[in-house]
Amino acid sequence: MAYKITDDCISCGACTDACPTGAIKEGDGKFEINADECIECGACAEACPVAAPQAE
């Protein structure tokens, strides 16, 4: 399953910089992960200071 960004997101962009496939884009109030591009590597979760990206 792809990762999903929870409402804990503070829109800092750390996940976007860490994503090797560019699957994360700024959405409405928080960042969003394109499930079709996510390779489930967990880089976004490791980079996030508030643990917003979670595996589904």
Secondary structure by P-SEA (a helix, b strand, c coil): cbbbbccccccccccccccccccccccccbbbbccccccccccccccccccccccc
